[in-house]
Amino acid sequence: MKPPAFQYLRPNTVSEALDMLAAAGEDAKILAGGQSLVPMLNFRLLKPSALIDINRIGELDFISESETGLRIGALTRHRVTQTSPLIAKHFPVLTAAMDHVAHLAIRNRGTIGGSLSHADPAAELPLLMTLLDAKIRLASRNGSRELSPAEFFQGSLMTALEEGEILTEVELPYLPANTRWGFEEFAQRSGDFAIVAAAVTATLSGEKCDACRIAVIGGEMPIRVPEAEDALAGIVPTAEHIKTAATIASEAAEWNEDLHASRDFRKQLVQTLVARALTAALSPSRPVH
Ligand SMILES: Cc1cc2nc3c(=O)[nH]c(=O)nc-3n(C[C@H](O)[C@H](O)[C@H](O)COP(=O)(O)OP(=O)(O)OC[C@H]3O[C@@H](n4cnc5c(N)ncnc54)[C@H](O)[C@@H]3O)c2cc1C
């Protein structure tokens, strides 16, 4: 399969890329790792007039600590995210999730900006951004803006990105001390997209859970489940509390139904995986982040 003809542009800076994007008009597409875009071109699902290849823009390729959080540039490859000591230090739940993203060859090329912009409902990075309250930063010739994951992800393969905008970076606010985590995924084979995945954090004072976060994929887009989070806040959670929170999570959305899994199976998976992730997070053997 061959892609349709397109103009190929290769900027060296974000500013150049934004100028090219504005000049090329609404049909233009950003090319990052190409792991989702190129198959869509080859299947002729997309026929962009121009591809703006951002792979030479060094200023988009970084991981750095700021005072408020860890900043990750849009061009950071999945393999770099997976193996970054800074990410492992501050967000081991993200490191754990990256082990489930595709295969090594795809992780070598795929980027965080590409994954978030593509917004596949079964992808791990949107889930982790939702769990970690990421600040998603976008730039255009008119300036820049910052969105929460709930504002950015608008549905399956749909985001708040507007014409002329590039996702430049995310910032992950640091987690409070004594925060533990859990990540669980069910996929048909290693490296496949998730049928369902659950990611949680729990901030503890001794055995008491001060606050927890529960995020799930399996529906149209990643969600947090505040009702389930509230069910565990301020108590010493028992197995019964965890079961209650997992049941609330399983009822929080209309789960997808497709050839891989029925809606009911996904609902059961959400219950099981949220319970397992919470049990791991609340286990004394789980290292504090
Ligand atoms: C066989 C296979 C298995 C996979 N399995 C998984 C999996 O298990 N989990 C998972 O999460 N992913 C999986 N993927 C997808 C992979 O993670 C891709 O890397 C990712 O979805 C897209 O990233 P990319 O950098 O390749 O983006 P590209 O393919 O280059 O672009 C994707 C889309 O995002 C837009 N875009 C890219 N960067 C930006 C930016 N900075 N600003 C604005 N728009 C931008 C492009 O215009 C395009 O519309 C798989 C892919 C393949 C081929």
The ligand as a Tripos MOL2 file, in Angstrom:
@<TRIPOS>MOLECULE
LIG
   53    58     1     0     0
SMALL
NO_CHARGES

@<TRIPOS>ATOM
      1 C1          1.4100   -2.5250   15.5380 C.3       1 LIG1
      2 C2          1.2180   -1.3460   16.4470 C.ar      1 LIG1
      3 C3          0.9230   -1.5740   17.7870 C.ar      1 LIG1
      4 C4          0.7400   -0.5020   18.6530 C.ar      1 LIG1
      5 N1          0.4340   -0.7790   19.9540 N.ar      1 LIG1
      6 C5          0.2510    0.2540   20.8120 C.ar      1 LIG1
      7 C6         -0.0540    0.0080   22.1850 C.ar      1 LIG1
      8 O1         -0.1420   -1.1210   22.6680 O.2       1 LIG1
      9 N2         -0.2550    1.0940   22.9900 N.ar      1 LIG1
     10 C7         -0.1510    2.3850   22.5040 C.ar      1 LIG1
     11 O2         -0.3400    3.3120   23.2780 O.2       1 LIG1
     12 N3          0.1510    2.6280   21.2200 N.ar      1 LIG1
     13 C8          0.3580    1.6090   20.3750 C.ar      1 LIG1
     14 N4          0.6630    1.8630   19.0610 N.ar      1 LIG1
     15 C9          0.6980    3.2830   18.5970 C.3       1 LIG1
     16 C10         2.0530    3.9140   18.8850 C.3       1 LIG1
     17 O3          2.1630    4.1510   20.2690 O.3       1 LIG1
     18 C11         2.2190    5.2490   18.1450 C.3       1 LIG1
     19 O4          3.5230    5.6000   18.3260 O.3       1 LIG1
     20 C12         1.3740    6.4180   18.5950 C.3       1 LIG1
     21 O5          0.0160    6.1880   18.5790 O.3       1 LIG1
     22 C13         1.5340    7.6130   17.6530 C.3       1 LIG1
     23 O6          2.7480    8.2250   17.9100 O.3       1 LIG1
     24 P1          3.6650    8.7140   16.7190 P.3       1 LIG1
     25 O7          4.7150    9.5400   17.3230 O.co2     1 LIG1
     26 O8          4.0580    7.5430   15.9030 O.co2     1 LIG1
     27 O9          2.6470    9.6930   15.9350 O.3       1 LIG1
     28 P2          2.3400    9.8280   14.3860 P.3       1 LIG1
     29 O10         1.8910    8.5200   13.8440 O.co2     1 LIG1
     30 O11         3.4310   10.5230   13.6870 O.co2     1 LIG1
     31 O12         1.0830   10.8350   14.4690 O.3       1 LIG1
     32 C14        -0.1580   10.4070   15.0000 C.3       1 LIG1
     33 C15        -1.1550   11.5780   14.9280 C.3       1 LIG1
     34 O13        -0.7740   12.6050   15.8450 O.3       1 LIG1
     35 C16        -0.5030   13.8380   15.1560 C.3       1 LIG1
     36 N5          0.6640   14.4190   15.8580 N.ar      1 LIG1
     37 C17         1.8330   13.8010   16.1270 C.ar      1 LIG1
     38 N6          2.6070   14.5630   16.9050 N.ar      1 LIG1
     39 C18         1.9120   15.7080   17.1230 C.ar      1 LIG1
     40 C19         2.1810   16.8980   17.8720 C.ar      1 LIG1
     41 N7          3.3130   17.0420   18.5740 N.pl3     1 LIG1
     42 N8          1.2450   17.8740   17.8670 N.ar      1 LIG1
     43 C20         0.0810   17.7190   17.1820 C.ar      1 LIG1
     44 N9         -0.2350   16.6180   16.4700 N.ar      1 LIG1
     45 C21         0.6730   15.6240   16.4360 C.ar      1 LIG1
     46 C22        -0.2420   13.4490   13.7040 C.3       1 LIG1
     47 O14        -0.5420   14.4960   12.8110 O.3       1 LIG1
     48 C23        -1.1950   12.2690   13.5590 C.3       1 LIG1
     49 O15        -2.5030   12.7420   13.3450 O.3       1 LIG1
     50 C24         0.8660    0.8230   18.1750 C.ar      1 LIG1
     51 C25         1.1880    1.0680   16.8350 C.ar      1 LIG1
     52 C26         1.3690    0.0020   15.9610 C.ar      1 LIG1
     53 C27         1.7350    0.2780   14.5340 C.3       1 LIG1
@<TRIPOS>BOND
     1     1     2 1
     2     2     3 ar
     3     2    52 ar
     4     3     4 ar
     5     4     5 ar
     6     4    50 ar
     7     5     6 ar
     8     6     7 ar
     9     6    13 1
    10     7     8 2
    11     7     9 ar
    12     9    10 ar
    13    10    11 2
    14    10    12 ar
    15    12    13 ar
    16    13    14 ar
    17    14    15 1
    18    14    50 ar
    19    15    16 1
    20    16    17 1
    21    16    18 1
    22    18    19 1
    23    18    20 1
    24    20    21 1
    25    20    22 1
    26    22    23 1
    27    23    24 1
    28    24    25 2
    29    24    26 1
    30    24    27 1
    31    27    28 1
    32    28    29 2
    33    28    30 1
    34    28    31 1
    35    31    32 1
    36    32    33 1
    37    33    34 1
    38    33    48 1
    39    34    35 1
    40    35    36 1
    41    35    46 1
    42    36    37 ar
    43    36    45 ar
    44    37    38 ar
    45    38    39 ar
    46    39    40 ar
    47    39    45 ar
    48    40    41 1
    49    40    42 ar
    50    42    43 ar
    51    43    44 ar
    52    44    45 ar
    53    46    47 1
    54    46    48 1
    55    48    49 1
    56    50    51 ar
    57    51    52 ar
    58    52    53 1
@<TRIPOS>SUBSTRUCTURE
     1 LIG1         1 GROUP 0 **** ****
